[in-house]
Amino acid sequence: MSRRSRRLSYELLGCGWHGHALVGTDAAAVRQEDDLVVREQAGLRWHRCLRCDAWLPQPVPASPDRPFPPERAEITLPLRGRELRERYVLRLIAVDRVIHCVVLAALAVAVFVFAADHAMLQE
């Protein structure tokens, strides 16, 4: 197995938790300049996920909201790569600190409860 295939893909985790980031799913028609994000073939539209880079087939919308997919300048790209990894790592560190805080607070309460009943515990 190659080293690349063993690495954790944070993009796939993001798409698994939050869904794919697709553009142009509500467009009536697809233009040639939209080939980077949307392609139409055999009655299906293939949308490119902006996060994990997968191509997903979608049916043509029955009641489109806009005539064409948004221009490239209008598209907000989701986090990918190092920035996405840092986001997950920082959230994991925050969760770890919360768990430590709760456990240490519970231990402190237990110490204070036992210290208050010190005389009873010595009997």
N, C-alpha and C positions, 0 to 999 in steps of 0.2 A: 504494500500500500504506500502510495506516495505521501510525502509530508503535507502537501496541500489538501488532500482529501480527508486527513485526520483533524484538521483545524475546525474549530467551532465557527459557524457562519452566523454572525449576529444579524445579518440582513434577513436570513431565513427565520430566525427567531422573531424578529420584528414583524415580518409578514404573517407568521403563525399566530402571533398574539393580537396584532392590530389589523390584519387584512392587507391585501396588496394595495399599493399606491398606483392606481390606474388613472390615465388621463384620456379624456375624450369619449367616455362611455355614454355621454348624453348628447353626442353630436349627430346631426342629420346626415352629413356627408363627410367623406375623408378626402383630403387633397394629397397631391404628390409630396408636398413639403412636410406632411405629417408622418412620413414613413419612419421616423425615428421612434415614435411612440404608438402609432396606430397603423395597421395595414388591413385591407379588406380583400379577402379571397374566398371565393365559392360561397358567398352569402354569409360568411362569418367574419367578424372583426377580431383581429388579433391585437391585443393591447399589451404593451410592454410595461411590466412593473418597474417603477422608478427606483424601488428599494432593492429588490433581489435580482432584477434583470431577467425575469422569466417572461415568456410570451404566453398569454392566456386567451383562449377563444371566448368571445362573448357574442350573443345575438345582436343584430341591428336593433336599436331601441324603437319601440312602437310609437312613442310620443317624445321626440327629442326636444331638449330645452334650448339648444343653440345650433346654429347652422354648421359650424366647423369646430374641431377641437381647438383648445386655446393655443395661442402663439407661444413660441419657445420662451420669450421673455416673461410671459404671464405664469408660467409653471413654477411652482415652488418645489424644489427638490427636497426629498426627505433625507435625513442623516444616513450616511453610509460609511463603511470602512472604520477608520480610527476614531472618528467622532462618535459613531454609534457604539463602538466598543467601550469608549470612555464613559458614555452615558450609562450603560448597563453596569460597568464596574463601579462607578460612583453610587449608583442606586444600591448595589449589593453591599458596599461599604456602609451606607446609611442604614440598611436593614440590620446588618451585623451590629452596628453601634446601638440601635434600638433594643435588640435582643440582649446585649450585654447590660444596658442600662436597666432593663426590666428585671433581669436575673440578679444583678447586684442590689437593686432596690428591695427585692424580695428577701435576699439574704440579710440586708440591714434591718428590715422589719423583724425578721426572725430573731436576730441578735438582741434587738431592743425588747422584744416580748420575753425572751428568756432572761435577760438582765433584770427586767422588772420583777420577775418571779424568782429571783436568785435565792431568796431565803427558803421558798417552798421547794426548790430543786435540791437544796442541800439536805433536806429532811429525809 
